Amino acid sequence: MYTNLIIVAMYSYLLGSIPFGLVLTKIFLKKDIREIGSGNIGTTNVLRTGKKSLAIATLILDLLKGYFSIALTFIYFENLISYSALICFIGHIFPVWLKFKGGKGVATYLGVVLALSYKFFLIFGITWLVLSFLFRYNINEVNHCRCIISYVRLFNARVFDCQVSNSILFRRDFNINCCSCSNGYSDPSSN
């Protein structure tokens, strides 16, 4: 049993810790994403470079690492799916390669949700699209996460969901501060 835990932890952490935002911007822009915008390695900060294609690629690749971590675990260690999801998520937030300063984990979390249930993934996607369309702005993302995570918890209570909910809210604390803005919108350039 302990051997299985170690194996799952190793591949889940390694998958999660791949900093695709950093890798893509280094390759295609010859820039260090950590020196741009908020200094984060995630999709939103990659979008600040002005390259939507790199932001979309970062989103997809970060999503896929969460998905494949769960897919691998489902095949070989089905009873350790929540553990694998949590470790992959931790790998994204605290990658050893970047002195434990990674992304916020939303895209990786979405990959995990997609692997567990495409229905919940669609709920998240539709909610985000509708809210983005209504407000025509990248509104306070933490509220999106709270809403969707609540749905996931309600229908599929797992330890991972509770841990990720708290981690996303903690890691996205700069957005919480934006709630006090007079218009209620989060200005990405101020982060």
C-alpha positions in Angstrom: 0.0 0.0 0.0 2.8 2.5 0.9 4.5 1.7 -2.4 1.4 2.6 -4.2 1.1 5.9 -2.3 4.7 6.8 -3.2 4.3 5.9 -6.9 1.1 7.9 -7.2 2.6 10.8 -5.4 5.7 10.8 -7.7 3.9 10.9 -11.0 1.1 13.1 -9.8 3.5 15.7 -8.4 5.8 15.6 -11.4 2.9 16.0 -13.8 1.5 18.8 -11.7 4.8 20.6 -11.4 5.4 21.1 -15.1 5.3 25.0 -15.5 3.8 25.2 -19.0 3.2 28.9 -18.8 6.9 29.5 -18.1 8.0 26.9 -20.7 5.8 28.3 -23.5 6.8 31.9 -22.9 10.5 31.1 -22.7 10.3 29.1 -26.0 8.1 31.4 -28.0 8.6 34.9 -26.5 12.1 34.5 -25.1 10.7 36.0 -21.9 10.4 34.9 -18.3 6.6 35.0 -17.4 7.5 35.6 -13.8 8.8 39.0 -14.7 5.6 40.1 -16.4 2.3 41.2 -14.9 1.5 39.5 -11.6 4.6 37.3 -11.9 2.4 34.2 -11.9 3.1 31.3 -14.3 -0.6 30.7 -15.2 -2.9 31.4 -18.1 -4.1 34.8 -17.0 -0.6 36.1 -16.7 0.4 34.5 -20.0 -2.6 36.3 -21.5 -1.1 39.6 -20.3 1.8 39.0 -22.7 -0.7 39.7 -25.5 -0.4 36.3 -27.0 -3.8 34.7 -26.8 -2.5 31.5 -28.5 0.1 31.0 -25.8 -2.6 31.6 -23.1 -4.9 29.0 -24.6 -2.0 26.5 -25.0 -1.1 27.1 -21.3 -4.7 26.6 -20.2 -5.0 23.4 -22.2 -1.7 21.9 -21.1 -2.3 22.8 -17.4 -5.8 21.2 -17.7 -4.3 18.1 -19.4 -1.8 17.5 -16.6 -4.6 17.3 -14.1 -6.6 15.1 -16.4 -3.8 12.6 -17.1 -2.9 12.4 -13.5 -6.4 11.2 -12.7 -6.6 9.0 -15.9 -3.4 7.2 -14.9 -4.5 6.7 -11.4 -8.0 5.5 -12.5 -6.3 2.7 -14.5 -3.8 1.5 -12.0 -4.7 2.8 -8.5 -8.4 3.5 -8.6 -8.7 3.8 -4.8 -6.2 6.6 -4.8 -7.9 9.1 -7.2 -8.5 11.8 -4.6 -4.9 11.5 -3.4 -3.6 11.8 -6.9 -5.7 14.8 -7.6 -4.5 16.6 -4.5 -0.9 15.8 -5.1 -1.1 17.0 -8.7 -2.7 20.2 -7.6 0.0 20.7 -5.0 2.6 20.1 -7.6 1.2 22.9 -9.7 1.0 25.3 -6.8 4.4 24.4 -5.3 6.7 23.1 -8.1 10.2 22.3 -6.8 11.7 23.6 -10.1 10.5 27.1 -9.4 11.4 27.3 -5.7 7.8 26.3 -4.8 6.3 29.3 -6.4 3.8 28.1 -9.0 0.4 28.9 -10.3 -3.0 29.1 -8.6 -4.1 25.7 -9.8 -7.5 26.5 -11.4 -6.7 25.0 -14.8 -5.2 21.9 -13.2 -8.2 21.6 -11.0 -10.5 21.8 -14.1 -8.5 18.9 -15.6 -9.2 16.9 -12.5 -12.9 17.8 -12.7 -12.9 16.8 -16.4 -11.4 13.4 -15.6 -13.9 12.8 -12.8 -17.0 14.1 -14.5 -17.5 15.9 -17.8 -20.8 17.1 -16.5 -19.2 19.1 -13.7 -16.6 20.4 -16.2 -19.5 21.6 -18.4 -21.2 23.2 -15.5 -18.0 25.1 -14.7 -17.5 26.1 -18.4 -21.0 27.2 -19.0 -21.1 29.2 -15.8 -17.8 30.9 -16.7 -18.9 31.7 -20.2 -22.3 33.1 -19.2 -20.8 35.3 -16.5 -18.0 36.5 -18.8 -20.6 37.2 -21.5 -22.9 39.1 -19.1 -20.2 41.2 -17.6 -17.9 41.3 -20.7 -14.9 41.4 -18.3 -12.8 39.0 -16.3 -14.9 39.4 -13.2 -13.7 38.3 -9.8 -12.6 34.7 -10.6 -12.7 33.5 -7.0 -16.5 33.8 -7.1 -16.6 31.5 -10.2 -14.5 29.0 -8.3 -16.7 29.2 -5.2 -19.8 28.7 -7.2 -18.5 25.7 -9.2 -16.7 24.0 -6.3 -20.0 24.2 -4.3 -21.7 22.3 -7.1 -19.0 19.7 -7.2 -19.0 19.3 -3.4 -22.7 19.0 -3.3 -22.9 16.2 -5.8 -19.5 14.6 -5.4 -18.1 15.1 -2.0 -14.5 14.1 -1.9 -11.6 15.2 0.3 -9.9 16.6 -2.8 -12.7 19.1 -3.5 -12.6 20.5 0.0 -8.8 20.9 0.0 -8.8 22.5 -3.5 -11.6 24.9 -2.6 -9.6 26.2 0.3 -6.4 26.3 -1.7 -7.8 28.2 -4.6 -9.4 30.7 -2.4 -6.2 31.2 -0.4 -4.0 31.4 -3.6 -6.4 33.9 -5.3 -6.4 36.3 -2.3 -5.5 39.2 -4.5 -8.8 38.9 -6.2 -10.6 39.0 -2.9 -9.1 42.4 -2.3 -10.7 43.6 -5.6 -14.2 43.0 -4.3 -14.0 46.3 -2.5 -13.6 48.2 -5.8 -16.4 50.6 -6.5 -17.5 48.8 -9.6 -17.0 45.2 -8.3 -14.8 44.3 -11.1 -11.3 42.8 -10.9 -8.8 44.7 -12.9 -6.1 42.2 -14.1 -3.6 44.9 -14.8 -3.6 45.9 -11.1 -2.5 42.4 -10.0 
